[in-house]
Amino acid sequence: MPRTSMWIVCSFALLAWLAPAAAGTAGKQTVTLGETDLEVFTYRPSACAPAALLIVFTGLNRNAANYRDYARPLADRFCLVVATPLFDKTRFPSWRYQRGGLVEGGKLVDSERWTGWIVLQLVDWLRHQQGNATMPYLLLGHSAGAQFLSRFAAFIPNQAQRIVIANPSTWVMPALDVAPPYGFKDVPSGEALLRRYLAAPVTVLLGQEDTGSKNLAENDEAEAQGANRLARGEATFLQAQTVAQQHNWPFSWRLIRVPGVGHDARSMFASPMAGDALGLAAPR
């Protein structure tokens, strides 16, 4: 065989061998978490041994496969296992997903029924799948999924290394005079929950161009938080910082703005700021 032809054959063989490692493994499973069956879309990079979980929460359309794929570059860069649960609209309408299942029909739901507990069950399942009972986990949500993570951070005890809340329509405000699911008024142990919320490893991740009104929550409680998603996120962060300072409480939130990006999950996750928001540095 001529030397040039041999080089071409060897090159294609090398590329074929490298391609699966670069691509990683994507999949979907139906997982039983307590009394709930959820489809979970997963991705595991093949070129490294992941040391952490990245659980991603979808926007309004509940397009879990897409969100899993939006997070794949982060998984490849930082060596993470991605899992995106599908909270379908039939079983998880906005009060159970975006609002965390905290309030139904104007009444506070019993705490054991709050949707956020499913996240901890998913963490346990993923750790079992990875054979690591203490595997660290990070949480990343955009839009509707970020609204859900705001409620999770506020009301569910957890050990997440970082909770990234990106471009939500509404927040749990750091306030004892605002009723849930927008605040802590009349919630048992509300002040203790508020203090823990402010100490949580929350990153407020905002697109600087996210100033439109499409699918923006427009009820009275939402509009009290600001005119648009960017304004609401900035106002929530400032109020959280102020409340923590007034009470001399620990404050662990961070605020990161993404220039040139609006209400777009793919662009937010692909931005150079996403890794910083997760508190990650690329492995050597």
Contacts in CASP RR format, 6 or more apart in sequence:
PFRMAT RR
TARGET T0000
AUTHOR 0000-0000-0000
METHOD contacts of the structure
MODEL  1
MPRTSMWIVCSFALLAWLAPAAAGTAGKQTVTLGETDLEVFTYRPSACAP
AALLIVFTGLNRNAANYRDYARPLADRFCLVVATPLFDKTRFPSWRYQRG
GLVEGGKLVDSERWTGWIVLQLVDWLRHQQGNATMPYLLLGHSAGAQFLS
RFAAFIPNQAQRIVIANPSTWVMPALDVAPPYGFKDVPSGEALLRRYLAA
PVTVLLGQEDTGSKNLAENDEAEAQGANRLARGEATFLQAQTVAQQHNWP
FSWRLIRVPGVGHDARSMFASPMAGDALGLAAPR
1 9 0 8 1.000
20 46 0 8 1.000
21 46 0 8 1.000
21 47 0 8 1.000
22 46 0 8 1.000
22 47 0 8 1.000
22 76 0 8 1.000
23 46 0 8 1.000
24 43 0 8 1.000
24 44 0 8 1.000
24 45 0 8 1.000
24 46 0 8 1.000
24 47 0 8 1.000
24 76 0 8 1.000
25 43 0 8 1.000
25 44 0 8 1.000
25 46 0 8 1.000
26 41 0 8 1.000
26 42 0 8 1.000
26 43 0 8 1.000
26 68 0 8 1.000
26 69 0 8 1.000
26 72 0 8 1.000
27 41 0 8 1.000
27 42 0 8 1.000
27 43 0 8 1.000
28 39 0 8 1.000
28 40 0 8 1.000
28 41 0 8 1.000
28 42 0 8 1.000
28 65 0 8 1.000
29 39 0 8 1.000
29 40 0 8 1.000
29 42 0 8 1.000
30 37 0 8 1.000
30 38 0 8 1.000
30 39 0 8 1.000
30 40 0 8 1.000
31 37 0 8 1.000
31 38 0 8 1.000
31 39 0 8 1.000
31 40 0 8 1.000
31 85 0 8 1.000
31 122 0 8 1.000
31 125 0 8 1.000
33 118 0 8 1.000
33 121 0 8 1.000
33 122 0 8 1.000
33 125 0 8 1.000
34 118 0 8 1.000
34 121 0 8 1.000
36 91 0 8 1.000
36 118 0 8 1.000
38 85 0 8 1.000
38 86 0 8 1.000
38 87 0 8 1.000
38 118 0 8 1.000
38 122 0 8 1.000
39 64 0 8 1.000
39 85 0 8 1.000
39 86 0 8 1.000
40 64 0 8 1.000
40 83 0 8 1.000
40 84 0 8 1.000
40 85 0 8 1.000
40 86 0 8 1.000
40 122 0 8 1.000
41 64 0 8 1.000
41 65 0 8 1.000
41 67 0 8 1.000
41 68 0 8 1.000
41 83 0 8 1.000
41 84 0 8 1.000
41 85 0 8 1.000
41 86 0 8 1.000
42 68 0 8 1.000
42 81 0 8 1.000
42 82 0 8 1.000
42 83 0 8 1.000
42 84 0 8 1.000
43 68 0 8 1.000
43 69 0 8 1.000
43 71 0 8 1.000
43 72 0 8 1.000
43 75 0 8 1.000
43 81 0 8 1.000
43 82 0 8 1.000
44 50 0 8 1.000
44 75 0 8 1.000
44 81 0 8 1.000
44 82 0 8 1.000
45 75 0 8 1.000
45 76 0 8 1.000
45 79 0 8 1.000
45 80 0 8 1.000
47 76 0 8 1.000
48 79 0 8 1.000
48 283 0 8 1.000
49 79 0 8 1.000
50 75 0 8 1.000
50 79 0 8 1.000
50 80 0 8 1.000
50 81 0 8 1.000
50 130 0 8 1.000
51 79 0 8 1.000
51 135 0 8 1.000
51 136 0 8 1.000
52 78 0 8 1.000
52 79 0 8 1.000
52 80 0 8 1.000
52 81 0 8 1.000
52 135 0 8 1.000
52 136 0 8 1.000
52 137 0 8 1.000
52 138 0 8 1.000
52 161 0 8 1.000
53 80 0 8 1.000
53 81 0 8 1.000
53 83 0 8 1.000
53 123 0 8 1.000
53 126 0 8 1.000
53 127 0 8 1.000
53 130 0 8 1.000
53 135 0 8 1.000
53 136 0 8 1.000
53 137 0 8 1.000
53 138 0 8 1.000
54 71 0 8 1.000
54 74 0 8 1.000
54 75 0 8 1.000
54 80 0 8 1.000
54 81 0 8 1.000
54 82 0 8 1.000
54 83 0 8 1.000
54 137 0 8 1.000
54 138 0 8 1.000
54 140 0 8 1.000
54 278 0 8 1.000
55 82 0 8 1.000
55 83 0 8 1.000
55 84 0 8 1.000
55 85 0 8 1.000
55 119 0 8 1.000
55 122 0 8 1.000
55 123 0 8 1.000
55 126 0 8 1.000
55 137 0 8 1.000
55 138 0 8 1.000
55 139 0 8 1.000
55 140 0 8 1.000
56 67 0 8 1.000
56 68 0 8 1.000
56 70 0 8 1.000
56 71 0 8 1.000
56 82 0 8 1.000
56 83 0 8 1.000
56 84 0 8 1.000
56 140 0 8 1.000
56 141 0 8 1.000
57 67 0 8 1.000
57 84 0 8 1.000
57 85 0 8 1.000
57 87 0 8 1.000
57 139 0 8 1.000
57 140 0 8 1.000
57 141 0 8 1.000
57 142 0 8 1.000
57 144 0 8 1.000
57 145 0 8 1.000
57 146 0 8 1.000
57 148 0 8 1.000
57 149 0 8 1.000
58 64 0 8 1.000
58 66 0 8 1.000
58 67 0 8 1.000
58 84 0 8 1.000
58 86 0 8 1.000
58 87 0 8 1.000
58 141 0 8 1.000
58 142 0 8 1.000
58 144 0 8 1.000
58 145 0 8 1.000
59 67 0 8 1.000
59 141 0 8 1.000
59 142 0 8 1.000
59 143 0 8 1.000
59 144 0 8 1.000
59 145 0 8 1.000
59 146 0 8 1.000
59 265 0 8 1.000
60 143 0 8 1.000
60 144 0 8 1.000
60 215 0 8 1.000
62 86 0 8 1.000
62 87 0 8 1.000
62 88 0 8 1.000
62 89 0 8 1.000
62 144 0 8 1.000
64 84 0 8 1.000
64 85 0 8 1.000
64 86 0 8 1.000
65 84 0 8 1.000
67 84 0 8 1.000
67 142 0 8 1.000
67 265 0 8 1.000
68 82 0 8 1.000
68 83 0 8 1.000
68 84 0 8 1.000
70 265 0 8 1.000
70 266 0 8 1.000
70 269 0 8 1.000
70 270 0 8 1.000
71 82 0 8 1.000
71 84 0 8 1.000
71 140 0 8 1.000
71 269 0 8 1.000
72 82 0 8 1.000
73 269 0 8 1.000
73 270 0 8 1.000
74 80 0 8 1.000
74 82 0 8 1.000
74 269 0 8 1.000
74 274 0 8 1.000
74 275 0 8 1.000
74 278 0 8 1.000
75 81 0 8 1.000
75 82 0 8 1.000
77 275 0 8 1.000
77 282 0 8 1.000
78 275 0 8 1.000
78 278 0 8 1.000
78 280 0 8 1.000
78 281 0 8 1.000
78 282 0 8 1.000
78 283 0 8 1.000
79 283 0 8 1.000
80 138 0 8 1.000
81 126 0 8 1.000
81 130 0 8 1.000
83 122 0 8 1.000
83 126 0 8 1.000
85 118 0 8 1.000
85 122 0 8 1.000
87 96 0 8 1.000
87 97 0 8 1.000
87 115 0 8 1.000
87 148 0 8 1.000
89 97 0 8 1.000
92 115 0 8 1.000
94 144 0 8 1.000
95 101 0 8 1.000
95 103 0 8 1.000
95 104 0 8 1.000
95 105 0 8 1.000
95 181 0 8 1.000
96 115 0 8 1.000
97 115 0 8 1.000
97 144 0 8 1.000
97 145 0 8 1.000
97 147 0 8 1.000
97 148 0 8 1.000
98 144 0 8 1.000
98 145 0 8 1.000
98 147 0 8 1.000
98 148 0 8 1.000
98 169 0 8 1.000
98 170 0 8 1.000
99 147 0 8 1.000
99 151 0 8 1.000
99 181 0 8 1.000
100 114 0 8 1.000
100 115 0 8 1.000
100 116 0 8 1.000
100 148 0 8 1.000
100 151 0 8 1.000
100 152 0 8 1.000
100 155 0 8 1.000
100 181 0 8 1.000
101 109 0 8 1.000
101 113 0 8 1.000
101 114 0 8 1.000
101 115 0 8 1.000
101 116 0 8 1.000
101 151 0 8 1.000
101 181 0 8 1.000
102 108 0 8 1.000
102 109 0 8 1.000
102 114 0 8 1.000
102 151 0 8 1.000
102 155 0 8 1.000
102 180 0 8 1.000
102 181 0 8 1.000
103 109 0 8 1.000
103 179 0 8 1.000
103 180 0 8 1.000
103 181 0 8 1.000
108 180 0 8 1.000
108 186 0 8 1.000
108 187 0 8 1.000
111 155 0 8 1.000
111 188 0 8 1.000
114 151 0 8 1.000
114 155 0 8 1.000
114 156 0 8 1.000
115 148 0 8 1.000
115 151 0 8 1.000
116 148 0 8 1.000
116 151 0 8 1.000
116 152 0 8 1.000
116 155 0 8 1.000
116 156 0 8 1.000
117 156 0 8 1.000
119 139 0 8 1.000
119 152 0 8 1.000
119 156 0 8 1.000
119 158 0 8 1.000
120 156 0 8 1.000
120 158 0 8 1.000
123 137 0 8 1.000
126 135 0 8 1.000
126 137 0 8 1.000
127 133 0 8 1.000
127 134 0 8 1.000
127 135 0 8 1.000
136 161 0 8 1.000
137 159 0 8 1.000
137 160 0 8 1.000
137 161 0 8 1.000
138 160 0 8 1.000
138 161 0 8 1.000
138 162 0 8 1.000
138 163 0 8 1.000
138 164 0 8 1.000
138 278 0 8 1.000
138 280 0 8 1.000
139 149 0 8 1.000
139 152 0 8 1.000
139 160 0 8 1.000
139 162 0 8 1.000
139 163 0 8 1.000
139 164 0 8 1.000
140 149 0 8 1.000
140 164 0 8 1.000
140 166 0 8 1.000
140 269 0 8 1.000
140 278 0 8 1.000
141 148 0 8 1.000
141 149 0 8 1.000
141 164 0 8 1.000
141 165 0 8 1.000
141 166 0 8 1.000
142 166 0 8 1.000
142 167 0 8 1.000
142 265 0 8 1.000
142 268 0 8 1.000
142 269 0 8 1.000
143 166 0 8 1.000
143 167 0 8 1.000
143 168 0 8 1.000
143 169 0 8 1.000
143 215 0 8 1.000
143 263 0 8 1.000
143 265 0 8 1.000
144 168 0 8 1.000
144 169 0 8 1.000
145 168 0 8 1.000
146 165 0 8 1.000
146 166 0 8 1.000
146 167 0 8 1.000
146 168 0 8 1.000
147 168 0 8 1.000
147 169 0 8 1.000
147 170 0 8 1.000
147 171 0 8 1.000
149 163 0 8 1.000
149 164 0 8 1.000
149 165 0 8 1.000
149 168 0 8 1.000
150 165 0 8 1.000
150 168 0 8 1.000
150 170 0 8 1.000
150 171 0 8 1.000
150 172 0 8 1.000
151 172 0 8 1.000
151 181 0 8 1.000
152 158 0 8 1.000
152 163 0 8 1.000
153 163 0 8 1.000
153 165 0 8 1.000
153 172 0 8 1.000
153 197 0 8 1.000
153 200 0 8 1.000
153 202 0 8 1.000
154 172 0 8 1.000
154 183 0 8 1.000
154 184 0 8 1.000
154 193 0 8 1.000
154 194 0 8 1.000
154 197 0 8 1.000
155 172 0 8 1.000
155 180 0 8 1.000
155 187 0 8 1.000
155 193 0 8 1.000
157 196 0 8 1.000
160 200 0 8 1.000
160 201 0 8 1.000
161 201 0 8 1.000
161 279 0 8 1.000
162 201 0 8 1.000
162 203 0 8 1.000
162 277 0 8 1.000
162 278 0 8 1.000
162 279 0 8 1.000
163 200 0 8 1.000
163 201 0 8 1.000
163 202 0 8 1.000
163 203 0 8 1.000
164 202 0 8 1.000
164 203 0 8 1.000
164 205 0 8 1.000
164 274 0 8 1.000
164 277 0 8 1.000
164 278 0 8 1.000
165 171 0 8 1.000
165 202 0 8 1.000
165 203 0 8 1.000
165 204 0 8 1.000
165 205 0 8 1.000
166 205 0 8 1.000
166 206 0 8 1.000
166 207 0 8 1.000
166 265 0 8 1.000
166 268 0 8 1.000
166 277 0 8 1.000
167 205 0 8 1.000
167 206 0 8 1.000
167 207 0 8 1.000
167 210 0 8 1.000
167 229 0 8 1.000
167 262 0 8 1.000
167 263 0 8 1.000
167 268 0 8 1.000
168 229 0 8 1.000
168 232 0 8 1.000
168 233 0 8 1.000
169 215 0 8 1.000
169 216 0 8 1.000
169 217 0 8 1.000
169 222 0 8 1.000
169 229 0 8 1.000
169 232 0 8 1.000
170 182 0 8 1.000
170 217 0 8 1.000
170 221 0 8 1.000
170 222 0 8 1.000
170 225 0 8 1.000
170 232 0 8 1.000
171 182 0 8 1.000
171 225 0 8 1.000
171 232 0 8 1.000
171 233 0 8 1.000
171 236 0 8 1.000
172 180 0 8 1.000
172 181 0 8 1.000
172 182 0 8 1.000
172 183 0 8 1.000
172 184 0 8 1.000
172 197 0 8 1.000
173 182 0 8 1.000
173 183 0 8 1.000
173 225 0 8 1.000
173 236 0 8 1.000
173 239 0 8 1.000
174 183 0 8 1.000
174 184 0 8 1.000
174 194 0 8 1.000
174 197 0 8 1.000
174 198 0 8 1.000
174 236 0 8 1.000
174 239 0 8 1.000
174 240 0 8 1.000
174 243 0 8 1.000
174 244 0 8 1.000
175 183 0 8 1.000
175 184 0 8 1.000
175 185 0 8 1.000
175 194 0 8 1.000
175 239 0 8 1.000
175 243 0 8 1.000
176 183 0 8 1.000
176 184 0 8 1.000
176 185 0 8 1.000
176 190 0 8 1.000
176 191 0 8 1.000
176 194 0 8 1.000
177 185 0 8 1.000
178 184 0 8 1.000
178 185 0 8 1.000
178 221 0 8 1.000
179 185 0 8 1.000
179 186 0 8 1.000
180 187 0 8 1.000
182 221 0 8 1.000
182 222 0 8 1.000
182 225 0 8 1.000
184 190 0 8 1.000
184 191 0 8 1.000
184 193 0 8 1.000
184 194 0 8 1.000
187 193 0 8 1.000
194 243 0 8 1.000
195 247 0 8 1.000
195 249 0 8 1.000
195 250 0 8 1.000
197 240 0 8 1.000
198 240 0 8 1.000
198 243 0 8 1.000
198 244 0 8 1.000
198 249 0 8 1.000
198 250 0 8 1.000
198 251 0 8 1.000
198 252 0 8 1.000
198 253 0 8 1.000
199 249 0 8 1.000
199 250 0 8 1.000
199 251 0 8 1.000
199 252 0 8 1.000
200 252 0 8 1.000
200 253 0 8 1.000
201 252 0 8 1.000
202 252 0 8 1.000
202 253 0 8 1.000
202 254 0 8 1.000
203 253 0 8 1.000
203 254 0 8 1.000
203 255 0 8 1.000
203 256 0 8 1.000
203 277 0 8 1.000
203 278 0 8 1.000
203 279 0 8 1.000
204 233 0 8 1.000
204 234 0 8 1.000
204 236 0 8 1.000
204 237 0 8 1.000
204 253 0 8 1.000
204 254 0 8 1.000
204 255 0 8 1.000
204 256 0 8 1.000
205 256 0 8 1.000
205 258 0 8 1.000
205 268 0 8 1.000
205 273 0 8 1.000
205 274 0 8 1.000
205 277 0 8 1.000
206 229 0 8 1.000
206 230 0 8 1.000
206 233 0 8 1.000
206 234 0 8 1.000
206 255 0 8 1.000
206 256 0 8 1.000
206 257 0 8 1.000
206 258 0 8 1.000
207 229 0 8 1.000
207 230 0 8 1.000
207 257 0 8 1.000
207 258 0 8 1.000
207 259 0 8 1.000
207 260 0 8 1.000
207 261 0 8 1.000
207 262 0 8 1.000
207 263 0 8 1.000
207 268 0 8 1.000
208 230 0 8 1.000
208 257 0 8 1.000
208 258 0 8 1.000
208 259 0 8 1.000
208 260 0 8 1.000
208 261 0 8 1.000
208 262 0 8 1.000
209 230 0 8 1.000
209 260 0 8 1.000
209 261 0 8 1.000
209 262 0 8 1.000
210 228 0 8 1.000
210 229 0 8 1.000
210 230 0 8 1.000
210 261 0 8 1.000
210 262 0 8 1.000
210 263 0 8 1.000
211 227 0 8 1.000
211 228 0 8 1.000
211 229 0 8 1.000
211 230 0 8 1.000
211 231 0 8 1.000
211 262 0 8 1.000
212 228 0 8 1.000
212 229 0 8 1.000
212 263 0 8 1.000
213 228 0 8 1.000
214 263 0 8 1.000
216 222 0 8 1.000
216 228 0 8 1.000
216 229 0 8 1.000
222 232 0 8 1.000
225 231 0 8 1.000
225 232 0 8 1.000
225 233 0 8 1.000
225 235 0 8 1.000
225 236 0 8 1.000
226 232 0 8 1.000
226 235 0 8 1.000
229 263 0 8 1.000
234 255 0 8 1.000
237 253 0 8 1.000
237 255 0 8 1.000
240 251 0 8 1.000
240 253 0 8 1.000
241 251 0 8 1.000
241 253 0 8 1.000
243 249 0 8 1.000
244 250 0 8 1.000
244 251 0 8 1.000
245 251 0 8 1.000
254 277 0 8 1.000
256 273 0 8 1.000
256 276 0 8 1.000
256 277 0 8 1.000
257 273 0 8 1.000
258 267 0 8 1.000
258 268 0 8 1.000
258 271 0 8 1.000
258 273 0 8 1.000
261 267 0 8 1.000
261 268 0 8 1.000
261 271 0 8 1.000
262 268 0 8 1.000
268 274 0 8 1.000
END
